């Protein structure tokens, strides 16, 4: 009995990778909430239980063109979004903007490029320089899916007979999607940003700004006379600092907090924020930097234990926050030690 349970549990772990990540598009996509910021901007907020694992998207539409900011890491959800955009959009989708290179913002662009081949991909110049790495990351991700599916098929015999048909159907769905995704390609950007760039979508202008903050190649978008900021992961309430330019990031957050015009802040993960709420990620990042400088001889484990509780406490209101904040803190301390 224990052996059978163990095998079933192991299979389910592999099915979790091949089925949850390749999850039914309708159920995965239905959980994304469309929020109207103004007549030109739709904020597609990821469901709460995925807020630290998958990204938000933002759709901006003018009188002549539309622009999509970021894509989900769930390719099935990206396909469903593409189908919905074909029905919703009143204008052509002219631009795709990846705020940075992380998988849950960039790789799904391969799906969008297949559905909207005329849409121009916009990235930071640094992302463009290393773009072959991200093209490989796309194929590597599909290779991981393929291996997981193959292993799940091999272990299917260990599942109770009455459950095999259900799992076989899910695996067949995953396999058919994988074959389709293998036909997609992450095509090279048509527009690279190293200085601020204004784009007119037809009666509605946006400004794209390059930064080095959350990564060494971030983009933000401001609109409505700089009252609306689409800040990507730079403005996440719980920021991931593992690849960050930490001191530059802190300076940028301070600028946003002190910006009298700014009123709407849309992050890469989680709910929209106020300037007052940005003080929490700023405190988190600043304390990481100072804590490492003031305790030069401590190991990461010691730094974790001695990290000020008052700074980390707001992130420990629920289990998901606790798990993510501990992981993000460790990544940030490691990053600060290297800078």
PAKOL-721184 format. One record per residue (C-alpha): residue number from 1; z, x, y. Coordinates in pm, whole numbers, always signed. Each point is the difference from the previous one (the first is absolute). Layout:
pt nupa=NUM z=Z x=X y=Y
...
//
This chain:
pt nupa=1 z=+0 x=+0 y=+0
pt nupa=2 z=+91 x=+274 y=+246
pt nupa=3 z=-325 x=+182 y=-73
pt nupa=4 z=-204 x=-314 y=+60
pt nupa=5 z=+180 x=-72 y=+326
pt nupa=6 z=-47 x=+360 y=+109
pt nupa=7 z=-374 x=-11 y=-70
pt nupa=8 z=-37 x=-329 y=+178
pt nupa=9 z=+190 x=+131 y=+300
pt nupa=10 z=-216 x=+311 y=+8
pt nupa=11 z=-315 x=-211 y=-17
pt nupa=12 z=+121 x=-221 y=+279
pt nupa=13 z=+50 x=+308 y=+220
pt nupa=14 z=-361 x=+96 y=-52
pt nupa=15 z=-110 x=-360 y=+50
pt nupa=16 z=+201 x=+0 y=+321
pt nupa=17 z=-219 x=+281 y=+130
pt nupa=18 z=-327 x=-147 y=-124
pt nupa=19 z=+84 x=-363 y=+75
pt nupa=20 z=+231 x=+4 y=+299
pt nupa=21 z=-218 x=+248 y=+190
pt nupa=22 z=-309 x=-185 y=-125
pt nupa=23 z=+182 x=-331 y=+49
pt nupa=24 z=-167 x=-335 y=+34
pt nupa=25 z=-159 x=+2 y=+340
pt nupa=26 z=+94 x=-358 y=+79
pt nupa=27 z=+373 x=+43 y=-63
pt nupa=28 z=+17 x=+344 y=+165
pt nupa=29 z=-203 x=-102 y=+302
pt nupa=30 z=+166 x=-338 y=+49
pt nupa=31 z=+326 x=+177 y=+77
pt nupa=32 z=-152 x=+172 y=+306
pt nupa=33 z=+91 x=-202 y=+308
pt nupa=34 z=-253 x=-49 y=+280
pt nupa=35 z=+172 x=+7 y=+340
pt nupa=36 z=-187 x=-73 y=+323
pt nupa=37 z=+99 x=+249 y=+271
pt nupa=38 z=-254 x=-140 y=+247
pt nupa=39 z=-348 x=-156 y=-30
pt nupa=40 z=-149 x=+342 y=-76
pt nupa=41 z=+261 x=+153 y=-233
pt nupa=42 z=+120 x=-102 y=-347
pt nupa=43 z=+291 x=+189 y=-158
pt nupa=44 z=-19 x=-4 y=-382
pt nupa=45 z=+356 x=+71 y=-106
pt nupa=46 z=+63 x=+127 y=-352
pt nupa=47 z=+251 x=-195 y=-208
pt nupa=48 z=+358 x=+115 y=+52
pt nupa=49 z=+63 x=+137 y=-350
pt nupa=50 z=-300 x=+236 y=+39
pt nupa=51 z=+69 x=+106 y=+357
pt nupa=52 z=+87 x=+360 y=-92
pt nupa=53 z=-283 x=+32 y=-254
pt nupa=54 z=-302 x=-167 y=+155
pt nupa=55 z=-134 x=-33 y=+352
pt nupa=56 z=-65 x=-268 y=+257
pt nupa=57 z=-346 x=-58 y=+142
pt nupa=58 z=-111 x=-111 y=+346
pt nupa=59 z=-323 x=-182 y=+81
pt nupa=60 z=-131 x=+17 y=+358
pt nupa=61 z=-302 x=-207 y=+101
pt nupa=62 z=-191 x=-9 y=+327
pt nupa=63 z=-307 x=-203 y=+94
pt nupa=64 z=-242 x=+245 y=-161
pt nupa=65 z=+190 x=+209 y=-256
pt nupa=66 z=+306 x=+4 y=-223
pt nupa=67 z=+219 x=+293 y=-103
pt nupa=68 z=+237 x=+29 y=-297
pt nupa=69 z=+298 x=+235 y=+9
pt nupa=70 z=+103 x=+146 y=-340
pt nupa=71 z=-36 x=-137 y=-352
pt nupa=72 z=+239 x=-78 y=-282
pt nupa=73 z=+49 x=+234 y=-295
pt nupa=74 z=-64 x=-301 y=-227
pt nupa=75 z=-377 x=+4 y=-40
pt nupa=76 z=-6 x=-355 y=-138
pt nupa=77 z=+171 x=-118 y=+317
pt nupa=78 z=-250 x=+195 y=+210
pt nupa=79 z=-287 x=-173 y=-180
pt nupa=80 z=+158 x=-339 y=+68
pt nupa=81 z=+52 x=+91 y=+366
pt nupa=82 z=-366 x=+104 y=+23
pt nupa=83 z=-107 x=-336 y=-143
pt nupa=84 z=+224 x=-180 y=+248
pt nupa=85 z=-133 x=+203 y=+291
pt nupa=86 z=-355 x=-103 y=-87
pt nupa=87 z=+113 x=-361 y=+42
pt nupa=88 z=+230 x=+47 y=+300
pt nupa=89 z=-185 x=+242 y=+225
pt nupa=90 z=-210 x=-137 y=+281
pt nupa=91 z=-144 x=+343 y=+78
pt nupa=92 z=-111 x=+301 y=-209
pt nupa=93 z=+272 x=+236 y=-128
pt nupa=94 z=-109 x=+305 y=+195
pt nupa=95 z=+295 x=+236 y=-50
pt nupa=96 z=+258 x=+104 y=-257
pt nupa=97 z=+295 x=+205 y=+125
pt nupa=98 z=+226 x=+202 y=-230
pt nupa=99 z=+317 x=+82 y=+194
pt nupa=100 z=+61 x=+301 y=-228
pt nupa=101 z=-89 x=+146 y=-338
pt nupa=102 z=+268 x=-148 y=-229
pt nupa=103 z=-134 x=-193 y=-299
pt nupa=104 z=+130 x=-339 y=+114
pt nupa=105 z=-194 x=+24 y=+326
pt nupa=106 z=-321 x=+189 y=-82
pt nupa=107 z=-113 x=-32 y=-363
pt nupa=108 z=-66 x=-374 y=+12
pt nupa=109 z=-265 x=+75 y=+260
pt nupa=110 z=-232 x=+75 y=-295
pt nupa=111 z=+16 x=-369 y=-88
pt nupa=112 z=-58 x=-111 y=+359
pt nupa=113 z=-293 x=+237 y=+39
pt nupa=114 z=-164 x=-159 y=-303
pt nupa=115 z=+37 x=-351 y=+145
pt nupa=116 z=-82 x=+103 y=+358
pt nupa=117 z=-236 x=+299 y=-24
pt nupa=118 z=-84 x=-10 y=+371
pt nupa=119 z=+365 x=+30 y=+110
pt nupa=120 z=+74 x=+344 y=+145
pt nupa=121 z=+308 x=+176 y=-135
pt nupa=122 z=+219 x=+153 y=+273
pt nupa=123 z=+255 x=+272 y=-79
pt nupa=124 z=+189 x=+278 y=+172
pt nupa=125 z=-194 x=+326 y=+20
pt nupa=126 z=+253 x=+167 y=-231
pt nupa=127 z=-56 x=-267 y=-265
pt nupa=128 z=-374 x=+54 y=+28
pt nupa=129 z=+45 x=+376 y=-50
pt nupa=130 z=+171 x=-59 y=-334
pt nupa=131 z=-196 x=-309 y=-101
pt nupa=132 z=-125 x=+139 y=-329
pt nupa=133 z=+365 x=+10 y=-113
pt nupa=134 z=+36 x=-373 y=+61
pt nupa=135 z=-327 x=-76 y=-174
pt nupa=136 z=+141 x=+183 y=-301
pt nupa=137 z=+327 x=-192 y=+37
pt nupa=138 z=-197 x=-324 y=-38
pt nupa=139 z=-166 x=+111 y=-325
pt nupa=140 z=+329 x=+149 y=-125
pt nupa=141 z=+172 x=-334 y=+54
pt nupa=142 z=-266 x=-178 y=-202
pt nupa=143 z=+34 x=+263 y=-275
pt nupa=144 z=+373 x=-76 y=-13
pt nupa=145 z=-74 x=-372 y=-34
pt nupa=146 z=-248 x=+70 y=-278
pt nupa=147 z=+245 x=+212 y=-198
pt nupa=148 z=+270 x=-262 y=+41
pt nupa=149 z=-230 x=-275 y=-126
pt nupa=150 z=-107 x=+210 y=-298
pt nupa=151 z=+360 x=+75 y=-93
pt nupa=152 z=+95 x=-365 y=+38
pt nupa=153 z=-278 x=-102 y=-238
pt nupa=154 z=+126 x=+255 y=-253
pt nupa=155 z=+351 x=-145 y=+16
pt nupa=156 z=-104 x=-363 y=+1
pt nupa=157 z=+64 x=-25 y=-376
pt nupa=158 z=+371 x=+59 y=+67
pt nupa=159 z=+28 x=-321 y=+198
pt nupa=160 z=+103 x=-322 y=-175
pt nupa=161 z=-311 x=-178 y=-132
pt nupa=162 z=+64 x=-311 y=+207
pt nupa=163 z=-15 x=+213 y=+317
pt nupa=164 z=-302 x=+215 y=-87
pt nupa=165 z=-267 x=-243 y=+123
pt nupa=166 z=+168 x=-26 y=+338
pt nupa=167 z=+24 x=+376 y=+45
pt nupa=168 z=-352 x=+53 y=-136
pt nupa=169 z=-138 x=-241 y=+263
pt nupa=170 z=+182 x=+187 y=+274
pt nupa=171 z=-131 x=+331 y=-123
pt nupa=172 z=-355 x=-134 y=-18
pt nupa=173 z=+32 x=-115 y=+360
pt nupa=174 z=+135 x=+342 y=+101
pt nupa=175 z=-284 x=+174 y=-182
pt nupa=176 z=-271 x=-215 y=+160
pt nupa=177 z=+143 x=+73 y=+344
pt nupa=178 z=+24 x=+369 y=-74
pt nupa=179 z=-369 x=+12 y=-96
pt nupa=180 z=-87 x=-169 y=+329
pt nupa=181 z=+219 x=+233 y=+207
pt nupa=182 z=-158 x=+302 y=-162
pt nupa=183 z=-326 x=-108 y=+163
pt nupa=184 z=+159 x=+20 y=+345
pt nupa=185 z=+14 x=+321 y=+202
pt nupa=186 z=+220 x=+111 y=+286
pt nupa=187 z=-277 x=+85 y=+244
pt nupa=188 z=+47 x=+254 y=+276
pt nupa=189 z=+111 x=-114 y=+347
pt nupa=190 z=-259 x=-71 y=+267
pt nupa=191 z=+243 x=+41 y=+291
pt nupa=192 z=+272 x=+264 y=+31
pt nupa=193 z=+269 x=-3 y=+266
pt nupa=194 z=+157 x=+303 y=+169
pt nupa=195 z=+30 x=-146 y=+351
pt nupa=196 z=+70 x=-358 y=+111
pt nupa=197 z=-298 x=-229 y=-56
pt nupa=198 z=-65 x=-343 y=+150
pt nupa=199 z=-200 x=-255 y=-201
pt nupa=200 z=-129 x=-329 y=+138
pt nupa=201 z=-18 x=-269 y=-269
pt nupa=202 z=-167 x=-242 y=+241
pt nupa=203 z=+224 x=-126 y=+276
pt nupa=204 z=+299 x=+170 y=-163
pt nupa=205 z=+72 x=+372 y=+28
pt nupa=206 z=+221 x=+219 y=-216
pt nupa=207 z=+117 x=+358 y=+46
pt nupa=208 z=+30 x=+230 y=-302
pt nupa=209 z=+233 x=+297 y=+46
pt nupa=210 z=+46 x=+304 y=-227
pt nupa=211 z=+346 x=+137 y=-78
pt nupa=212 z=+190 x=+240 y=-222
pt nupa=213 z=+315 x=-186 y=-97
pt nupa=214 z=+29 x=-182 y=-335
pt nupa=215 z=-268 x=+243 y=-124
pt nupa=216 z=-215 x=+267 y=+162
pt nupa=217 z=-278 x=-256 y=+52
pt nupa=218 z=+120 x=-341 y=+125
pt nupa=219 z=-181 x=-265 y=+199
pt nupa=220 z=+151 x=-281 y=+206
pt nupa=221 z=-171 x=-290 y=+174
pt nupa=222 z=+109 x=-162 y=+324
pt nupa=223 z=-141 x=-321 y=+149
pt nupa=224 z=+65 x=-267 y=+262
pt nupa=225 z=+61 x=+246 y=+282
pt nupa=226 z=+217 x=+215 y=-229
pt nupa=227 z=+244 x=-285 y=-69
pt nupa=228 z=-86 x=-7 y=-372
pt nupa=229 z=+38 x=+310 y=-219
pt nupa=230 z=-133 x=+26 y=-354
pt nupa=231 z=+196 x=+308 y=-92
pt nupa=232 z=-47 x=+45 y=-374
pt nupa=233 z=+284 x=+179 y=-177
pt nupa=234 z=+102 x=+176 y=+322
pt nupa=235 z=+190 x=-313 y=+99
pt nupa=236 z=+142 x=-103 y=-338
pt nupa=237 z=+363 x=-111 y=+21
pt nupa=238 z=+73 x=+216 y=-307
pt nupa=239 z=-232 x=+298 y=+54
pt nupa=240 z=-122 x=+230 y=-276
pt nupa=241 z=+43 x=+357 y=+140
pt nupa=242 z=-126 x=+199 y=-298
pt nupa=243 z=-325 x=+104 y=+171
pt nupa=244 z=+113 x=-41 y=+359
pt nupa=245 z=-24 x=+214 y=+310
pt nupa=246 z=+360 x=-99 y=+69
pt nupa=247 z=+63 x=+120 y=+355
pt nupa=248 z=-336 x=-128 y=+129
pt nupa=249 z=+72 x=-329 y=-176
pt nupa=250 z=+335 x=-34 y=+178
pt nupa=251 z=-160 x=+65 y=+340
pt nupa=252 z=-261 x=-267 y=-69
pt nupa=253 z=+258 x=-259 y=-101
pt nupa=254 z=+195 x=+72 y=+318
pt nupa=255 z=-316 x=-63 y=+200
pt nupa=256 z=-50 x=-336 y=-168
pt nupa=257 z=+362 x=-102 y=+55
pt nupa=258 z=-26 x=+84 y=+370
pt nupa=259 z=-340 x=-161 y=+50
pt nupa=260 z=+58 x=-298 y=+231
pt nupa=261 z=-336 x=-160 y=-85
pt nupa=262 z=+43 x=+3 y=-378
pt nupa=263 z=+115 x=-333 y=-145
pt nupa=264 z=-152 x=-36 y=-352
pt nupa=265 z=+33 x=+275 y=-261
pt nupa=266 z=-178 x=-38 y=-335
pt nupa=267 z=+106 x=+254 y=-268
pt nupa=268 z=-178 x=+122 y=-310
pt nupa=269 z=+277 x=-149 y=-214
pt nupa=270 z=+234 x=-292 y=+54
pt nupa=271 z=+41 x=-246 y=+284
pt nupa=272 z=-107 x=+43 y=+361
pt nupa=273 z=+261 x=+175 y=+214
pt nupa=274 z=+148 x=+4 y=+347
pt nupa=275 z=+51 x=+316 y=+204
pt nupa=276 z=+373 x=-37 y=-61
pt nupa=277 z=-59 x=+8 y=-376
pt nupa=278 z=-197 x=+325 y=+36
pt nupa=279 z=+328 x=+171 y=+89
pt nupa=280 z=+101 x=-14 y=-368
pt nupa=281 z=-292 x=+208 y=-140
pt nupa=282 z=+34 x=+235 y=+298
pt nupa=283 z=+368 x=+50 y=-84
pt nupa=284 z=-85 x=+55 y=-368
pt nupa=285 z=-262 x=+267 y=+75
pt nupa=286 z=+202 x=+171 y=+273
pt nupa=287 z=+309 x=+17 y=-219
pt nupa=288 z=-200 x=+148 y=-288
pt nupa=289 z=-126 x=+279 y=+225
pt nupa=290 z=+339 x=+71 y=+156
pt nupa=291 z=+186 x=-24 y=-331
pt nupa=292 z=-219 x=+267 y=-158
pt nupa=293 z=+29 x=+229 y=+305
pt nupa=294 z=+380 x=-37 y=+16
pt nupa=295 z=+53 x=+56 y=-374
pt nupa=296 z=-240 x=+281 y=-75
pt nupa=297 z=+182 x=+119 y=-312
pt nupa=298 z=+20 x=-337 y=-176
pt nupa=299 z=-219 x=-100 y=-291
pt nupa=300 z=-194 x=-327 y=+6
pt nupa=301 z=+267 x=-159 y=-217
pt nupa=302 z=+272 x=+111 y=+240
pt nupa=303 z=-201 x=-119 y=+298
pt nupa=304 z=-43 x=-340 y=-167
pt nupa=305 z=+373 x=-29 y=-56
pt nupa=306 z=+97 x=+111 y=+351
pt nupa=307 z=-266 x=-205 y=+181
pt nupa=308 z=+164 x=-229 y=+261
pt nupa=309 z=+74 x=-336 y=-159
pt nupa=310 z=-42 x=-185 y=+329
pt nupa=311 z=-370 x=+95 y=+12
pt nupa=312 z=-85 x=-90 y=-359
pt nupa=313 z=+222 x=-311 y=-18
pt nupa=314 z=-253 x=-242 y=+161
pt nupa=315 z=-239 x=+77 y=-285
pt nupa=316 z=+250 x=-87 y=-272
pt nupa=317 z=+15 x=-375 y=+42
pt nupa=318 z=-185 x=-71 y=-326
pt nupa=319 z=-90 x=+178 y=-323
pt nupa=320 z=-363 x=+69 y=+92
pt nupa=321 z=+104 x=+150 y=+332
pt nupa=322 z=+263 x=+219 y=-165
pt nupa=323 z=-244 x=+142 y=-253
pt nupa=324 z=-274 x=+62 y=+255
pt nupa=325 z=+228 x=+142 y=+271
pt nupa=326 z=+152 x=+253 y=-241
pt nupa=327 z=-345 x=+115 y=-107
pt nupa=328 z=-129 x=+13 y=+359
pt nupa=329 z=+310 x=+189 y=+116
pt nupa=330 z=-44 x=+264 y=-269
pt nupa=331 z=-369 x=+38 y=+91
pt nupa=332 z=+90 x=+32 y=+368
pt nupa=333 z=+266 x=+264 y=-60
pt nupa=334 z=-245 x=+202 y=-208
pt nupa=335 z=-259 x=-30 y=+275
pt nupa=336 z=+244 x=+102 y=+272
pt nupa=337 z=+100 x=+308 y=-196
pt nupa=338 z=-363 x=+114 y=+0
pt nupa=339 z=-58 x=-50 y=+373
//
